[in-house]
Amino acid sequence: MMRSPVFALLLLGAAAPRQDVPDLIQKLGSQDFEEQGKAAKALEALGPRVLPALRGAAENGTGDVRTWAQRLIARLQENEGRARALVARLGAADGAAEAEIRQMGWPAADYLREALASEDKELARRAQKLLEELEGARAAEGAFAKSRLAGKRDLLAKGGGDADSEKAVLEALKWLSRHQSADGSWKTQGYKERCRKLARHADSPPCTPNPGEDEHDAGVTALALLAFLGAGYTPLSLDDHDGIVFGESVKKGLQWFLARQRPDGDFASPNQPKAIYVHALAAQAMAETYGFTGLGVYKDSAQKAVTYLLAAQNPGKGWRYGPKSGDNDSSVTGVCVGALHSAELARLHVPRAAYDGARAWFDEVTEESYHRVGYTHKGTGKVFIPGKNEDFDHHETLTALGVTSRILMDRNRKDPKLVGGCDLLLRDKPSFKGNQTDFYYWLHASQAIYQLDGPSGKKWQAWNFEMKRTLTAAQNKAAAGCTGGSWEPVDRWSAEGGRVYATAVNALTLETYYRYAPLPAEK
């Protein structure tokens, strides 16, 4: 069974201290790996107060209970020594110590509370300030997890997901982990160098064909991170899948973006093609990471990224490829709305006025009768890149982005634009047939219909039947050597993102059941 750290992360929120320690220790031996991970994270969040009970379990427990207890004891003792040393440095106004405590997060809270009673007033003052920050971060984490992924198992069952769809996600994430570059990024072409370096696939041919372009490395890296986060894996995740720890893959990818983020908050490199696209996807990944972990390093990065994204918006309209370019398009604008929504869930600062411009843009390009959304103006028609994908069929991707954006912004499911837009999508269900194949359309149409109608609605069930069957059947099976877990890069947009794009986007689509739980209607 796949372990999902989502539930473990939920327990890092305000509910953690109310957990019964003996009950949690007993759950370390559960046959449900998900429950084991949840209990372990809850115990770690409780801090050093649980050490006596864990020592008893390490001595007298059996099997997984003893293994988990020994691991948690080592981790808590290491955290205890480090935290005490860092807190002791606060009285000297040590900025580096403050930064490390923020990165450590909630496990440092007990030691900050001890410092409140210190005779060193400066130490006590700084400890109080940091403790308030950690409380706020923990509240943000709990809200984000509750809004976005609470009840994953229930949503999966209600929405029509199953063991096959979850296995496809797991295999896709394993493929992505195996093909991550040493620097933490994913490369549209360079990832193939990883193929022959993997002992498991030493005799397999590299993953070909792959039409992607190097200039889209940052974009596919952001998509890959979102695929891990969409399944609930964060830099704190410890789950081991065939020797692969997804948390390490996420951490390395985030570090790659942190290292390239400019002082103004921009994640895209200078002269990056489609820079706002790249930045918005990376900003969304950073915001979601902060929302799950509550760690200050991700909060600071995500807030800077959101501030840059807001500054890049065309006044009173949407976004396109460059900051304040004067041009708008529905695809980039929809992706930016998604990034701002994730930032909102993580309780970062997002002024509602940003949505006013996006709403105005979608109003401008939406047809009154069929509620079709245009690209750069109303009635755009087919969108293509000459010499790359002009032979592929047109799909209502932009309409899907418009529907999802309106729901995320306004939560008014009775808006005729949403119902009419989804009716257009339902006329064009997924089909893995030559030039009809469009992974990007399937992703956004799945999100739109699910947000309008899921998880139990008839529209969603009709769409999901074809989406799930099409994607799970088309995925390369694990026994296929190096390509196992990936999808062939044969869709409308694979000419740019290649196999990494295809695999990340299709994993995201199969995570629709729980990636964004349907939002409640606005009161």
N, C-alpha and C positions, 0 to 999 in steps of 0.2 A: 504493500500500500504506500502511496506517495505521502511523504510527510509534508504538511503545510505549516510553515511557521507563522501564518497569519494569526492563528488562535494563540500561539505563544506570545506574540507581540501585543495582542489585546490585553494580556494579563500584566503587561508592563504599565498599563494605565492605572487609574485610581482604584480599581477593584483589587489590585494585587495584594495589599496588606490584609484583606479580609479572608484570604484563602487559608484553609486549615492545613497546617504543615504536615501532620501525619498523613492526611489524605493525599496531599501532593506527592509525598515520598512514595506512597503506595502506587500512585499512578505512574511513577518512573518505571515500574515493571509491567505496565499495561501491554497487551498485545497490539494495541493501536498505536503505531509510531507517532501519529499526530498528537495523541494525548500525552505520550511521553515528552515530546518536545514542548508542549504547552506547560506541563508541570515543571520541567527543568527551568524554563524561562521565568516562571512565576517564583520559583525558589530563589533563583539568582537575584531577581528584583527585590526580594525581601531582605537581602544583604546578610551581614555577619550574624544576625540574630538566629539564623537557622543552622549555623555551624554545629552546635551540639547535636541536633537531631540528625544532621547529615553524617556526622562521625559515627553515630550509632548505627546508621544504615550501612555505612561503608564496612563496619565490623561484622554486623549480624545479617545484613541483607544478602540476597542471592541474585545471580544473573544480572539483568539490566539495572536493577535497583542499586546494586553495589557499584557497577561501572559508572552509572550516572552520578552517584554520591561522591565517588572518588574524584571525578572530573570537576564537579561543582565545588568541592572543598578546595581543590587546587586553585580554581579560578577566583573564589571568594577571598582566599588568603592573599593571593597576589593583588587583588583589587584593594584589599584592606590596607596593606602596607603602602601601596602607591598613593591611595587616597589620603591617608593620614599625613604622609610626607608633603603632598601638594597643599593640603589645607594649612599646614603649619607655615607654609611660605606666604600665605595671604597677608599676614600682618606687615610684611615688608613691601607691600604693594607690588608683588611679583606678577606682572602681566602674563608671563609665560605659564605660571601655575594656574591662573584663572582660565586661560585658554585650554589647558589640559583637562581641567575639571569640567569645563563645558563639553569637551569631547567625550569624557567618561560618562557624563549624563547622570541619570538617577541613582546608580550605585554609589555615588559620592554623597548622597543626601544625608545619611546618618552621621557622617563625619562633619559635615557642615553644621548640623544641629548641635553636635557636641561643642563646636567652636562658638556658638552663640553665647555660651556661658563664660567665655574666656575673659580674663581681666584686660586683655589687649583689646581696646575698643576698636582699633582699626581692623583687627582680625575679625572681630564679631560683626562689624558693619559690612565688611566685604563678604563674609559668610552668609549674612542675611540676604544680601543682594543676589548672590549666586543661587541660594536656595529658592528665592522667588522665581528666578529664571528657570530653574529646573522644574518647579511646579507648573509653570506655564507651558514648558515644553512637553511635560507629561500629559497635560490636559489636551494639548494640540494633537499628540499622538493618539490618545484614546478617541478623540472626535474623528480623526481621519480614518482610523481603522474601523470604527463603528459605522461611519457613513459609507465607506467604500467596500469593505470586504467582510463585514460581520455576517455570520450565518452562511459561510461559503458552501458548506455541504448541503444545506437546505436549499439555497438558491440553485446550486448545480442540479439537484434532483428535480426541483420545480420547473426549471428552465429547459429541461430536456438534455442536459449533459449527462455523461455516463462514464464508465470505466474506459471505454475506447477513446473518448475525447480527452480525458485526463492523461491517459497513456501517451497520446499524441503530443500533448503539451510537454510532458516530462521528457520524451525522446527529443523534442525540438530543443529544449533547454540544455540537454546533455550535448547535443550536436553543437550548439552555440558555445558552450563552455570549452569543448574540445578544440574549437577553432578560433579561440580568442588569442590575440597577439600578446607577446610578452609584455608590451607596454600598457596593456589593459584595454586597448581599442579593438574594434573589429574592422577588418579591411576588406573592401569589396573584391580585390584581387589578391592582396598579400596573404589573406587567410589560407590560401592554398599551400603556402609554405608549411603550415602546421600539419598538413595531412600526413606527410611521410615521417614527421618527427614523433608521431604518436605510435607507441609500441603496439597498441591494439590493432592498428591499421598499417603496420609497417610495409606489408606486401600489397596493399590496396592502391589502385591508381588514385591520383588526386581528384577532388570533386570538380569535375568538368561536365558539360560546358558551364561557363559562368560569364555572362556578358557585362557585369557591373563595371563602373568607372571609379577610379581612385578618388576623384574629387568629392565623392559621396561617403567617404569613410566616417566622418563625424556623424552624418545622418544615420547611417546604419548602426553605429555604436549606440546612439540614443535609442533607436528602436529596439536593439537587443536588451538594453537595460530595462526598458519599459516592459518587455516580455517577461523578464525575471520578476520585476516588481508586480506585474499584473497577476502572477501566480502566488504572490505573497513572500517572495524571497528578497531579503535585504542584506546589507553588509554584515548584519549580526547573525545571519542564519548559519547553523552548524550542520545541517542535514547532509549526509553523505550518500551520493547516488553513483554506484559503481566506481567508487574512488574519487568522485567529483564533488567538491563542496561548492554549491551554488553561491553561498555567501561570499566566498573568495572571488568568484568571477564578478559579482556585483561590486565588491569593494574596489577591485582593480579598475573596472570601467569608470567608476565614479572618480577615482583618483586621477585618471587620465583627463577627465573633464575639469576637475579642480585645478590641475596644473596648467591648463590652457585658458582658463577663464581670465579675461582682461579686467583691469581695475574698474572699468565702467559696468562690469557684470556680464559682458557679451561672451558667449561660448564659441561663437563662430570665428574662424581665423580670418585675418584681413583678406579681402578679395575672394572670400568663400562664395561659390555659386549658391543661390537660394539661401542666403545667410539666415534670414529670419525663420525659415523652416527649421533649419538645424538648431538655431538657438531655442526656439519654442519647445522642440522635442526634448532637448537637454534640460531646459528649465523645468519641464514637467517631471522628468526623471528625478531631478534634484529635489523638487518640492515633495514628491511622493516619498522619497527616501527620508526627508526630514519628518514628514507626517507619520511615518512608521517608527522611526528611531528616536525622535526628539533630540538628536545630537546637534550641538551648536554649530559645528563645522558645516553641516549640511544646511542648517537654517540660514546662516550668514550668506552662503553661496546662493541658495535659492531666492532669498529676498533681493539680493543684488540682481539676479537674473530677471526676476519679475519687474523690478524697477526699470531695468533696461528695456524689457519688452513693452512696458507701458510708454516709455519715452519714444519708442520706435513706431508707435501707432500713428497713422494719419489722423489729424484732428477731425473728430466727428465721424470717422469712417473706420476702415479695417486696416489690414496689413497686406504687404506684398513681400518681395524678396529682400529689399533693402530698407533700412530705417527711414521713416517719414519720406518715402519715395514719391508720394503723390499718387501712385497707382495702388489699386486694391485688387485682391482676388479672393474668391470664396474658399479656396483650398487652404491657403496660408491663414486666412482669418479664422477658419474653423479649427485649425490646429492650435492657434493662439488662444482661442476661447477654451479649448481643452486644458491647456497649460495653466490658465488663470483659474479654472475650476479646481484643478488639483491643488493649486496654491491656496485657494479659499478653504478647501477641506483641511489643509494643514495649518490653517489659521495664520497664514502670512497676510501681509497688508495688501489688499487688492481693492482699490476704489471701484464702486459700482459704476462710475461714469465710464470706465473702460468698456463695459458691456453696452452702454448707450450707443457708442460708435459702431460696434460690431452689429448690433441690432439694426441700426440705420442702414448699414451696408447690405445686410441680408434682405431688408425690406426693399431696397432699391433694385436688387437683382432677382427678386422672386416674381414669377408670373402670377397674375391674379386668378387665372382659370384653373390650370393644372398644378399650380404651386411648384413648378420646376424652378430650380435655382441655377442662375447663370454663373459663368466663370469671372470675367472682368466686366460684364454688363448683362443685362437681361437678354435672354434668348441667344446665348453664345453658340450653342450647338456643340459639335464634337470638338474635344480638346486633344491635341496630339503634338508630338515632337517630330518634326520632319526628319525622315531618314531612320527613325527608330521604331515608331509604333503607330504610324498612320493607318496601317492595315487592320488594327484591332478594332473591335466593335466599341461603340459608345455605350457608357453606362451612367446612371444617375448618381455618381459619387458626390457631386456638389450639392445635390438635393439632400442626400444623406447627411452631409456635413451641416447643412442649414438646419435640418430637423434636430439633430443632436445639439447643436449650438443653442437653438431656441429653448430646448428643454433645460439644458444646463443653466441658461441665464434666467429663464422665467418660470419654468415648471408648470406651464399652462397646457396640459395635454388636450384641451378642448379647442385649441387654436386650429382653424381649418387648414392652415398652411402645413401643420404637422400631419394631420390625417391624410390630406391630399398628397403630400410628399411621400408618405409611407406606402400609399396605394401605388404610386409609380414604381417604388422599389420592388414591391411584391409581384409586379409584372415581369421582373427580370431576376429570377432566382439564380444562385450559383450554378455554374456548369463548367466543368473542366474539359472544355472542348475547343482546342485551337485558339482562334482569335477572340473567342468569347471570354477567355480566362482573364480575370482582373482581381487580383488579391486585395488591392487597395480599396476597390469598391466593396468587396465582401466585408472588409473590416468595418468601414463606416456605415454601410447599410445595416450590418448586424447591430452596431451600437444604437443606431437611430430607431430601428424597429423594437429592440429590446427596451430602450428607455421609454418609448411610447406605450408599449403593449405587454412587456414581459413582467414576470417570467411565465405566466399562465395563459396569456391572451392568445386568441386564435391566429392573429397576424404573425406573432412571434413563432408560434408552434409550426406554422406553415413554412416560414422562412428557415427556421432552425433545422427542420427535417432535411432539407436540401443542403444547407451549409455544412452541417456536421458530417453527413454522408459523403459529400464531395471532398472535404478536406481530409478526413481520416483515410479515405480510400487512396487519395493521391500522394500521401506522404511516403517517402522512401522508408522501408521497414528497417528495423535495427540490424537485421542480418545482411543488409546490402553493403556492408563494409563502411568506407569512409563517409558515404552519403547518407547512411542510416540516421533517420530523425529529421532530415532536411526535406525541403520541397524543391523540385526542379525550378530554376528561374526562367519560367516560360510565359509569364503573364505580361500584361500591357506595360508595366513599369519596371520590369526586371532588367531592362537595358541599362538602367541607371544604378540600381541597388544590388543586382545580382542575387546569389544564393543566400547571403546573410539577410538581405531585405526580405526575400520570399519566406524564409523560415521564421524570422522574428514577427512579421506581420501576420502570418497564418497562426502562429502561437497566440498572438494577441486576440485574434478573432475567436479562437476556441476558449479563450478566457472570458468572453463576453458575459457568461452566466453570472460571474461574481466580481469581475474587475470593477465595474461601477454598478453597485446595487441600485435599482430604480429609485430615483429621488422622490420623496413625498411631494404632493402638490403644494404650491405656494398658498398660504392662507390669506 
